[in-house]
Each structure stands twice: as structure tokens, then as C-alpha cells.
């Protein structure tokens, strides 16, 4: 399902990137940091938002906080997190494994500049115990993300 869609994404677009699986859950920033041996800020969390009628994904540093005023100014409306039931339905990934790779349907993806502080980040890979290690600029390039300052 979603882990498979992420594996297929990397097999096609970046075969040099390996999807990592952990015996431990990596469903939260703290758990992911522990599972993959990195500081929490290096976890690239993916926020699933609805702004007006549009659903967008914002990938940001694990310790950054979204600034609603910045999001509203950038996207022209008040952001609202997707409901638990909507996340898997729209992205194809379960909560805790949401990432910008291998999406069920194409969505606009944005990378927050908070990721630029790192040479490598660790986003989820479609399940609550998978991830990849990737340079932020490479991630943005692979998913055609635009850089924004919303945290």
C-alpha cells in the first residue's frame, strides 16, 4: 500500500535512495528521532492542510511550528489540519507515515525553509515505521516542491 507506493516512487525517480524500516514506531517526531538516531529537528514532518478548498502538504523541520499568520498570508486562507479520516484517503499514507513521496493523488507540496539548516533530513516513507535519509534540496527537487517560509 503506501510503503509500497513510496518504494515504487524511489525505484523510478531516485534508485540510490533506500527506504529504511525500523522495528520501532516512528509515528511522531520524538519516536522517529529515536528510531533513526537523529536530533528531532532533522525529522522532516509533513503537515496535511486544507486552505479553502485546496489540500496542500508542507514539509518542515520536526521542531518547527507552523505560523498560521504566515500560512494565511502565503496561501490566502486560514489553514486547517486534515482530519484523521481524510489523511489516508487523500494522501494514501497513514497518519504518522505521511510524506511527500508516492502520493495517492498529486498535491501541491511546499518545503519550509527550516529544512535548509540541515545537509540531511529524515522524512517518513509512507508507514509508521519507515523513513528515508535525504538532502532537503534533493527532496524538494524530487517532489517539485516550492520553498516557503511558514514556520
C-alpha positions, 0 to 999 in steps of 0.5 A: 500500500503506501510503503509500497507506493513510496518504494515504487516512487524511489525505484523510478525517480531516485534508485540510490535512495533506500527506504529504511524500516525500523522495528520501532514506531516512528509515528511522531517526531520524538519516536522517529528521532529515536528510531533513526538516531537523529536530533528531532529537528532533522525529522522532516514532518509533513503537515496535511492542510486544507486552505479553502478548498485546496489540500496542500502538504508542507514539509518542515523541520520536526521542531518547527511550528507552523505560523498560521499568520504566515500560512494565511498570508502565503496561501490566502486562507486560514489553514486547517489540519486534515482530519484523521479520516481524510489523511489516508484517503487523500494522501494514501499514507497513514497518519504518522507515515505521511510524506511527500513521496508516492502520493495517492493523488498529486498535491501541491507540496511546499518545503519550509525553509527550516529544512535548509539548516540541515545537509540531511533530513529524515522524512517518513516513507509512507508507514509508521515505521519507515523513513528515508535519509535525504538532502532537503534540496534533493527532496524538494527537487524530487517532489517539485516542491516550492520553498516557503517560509511558514514556520 
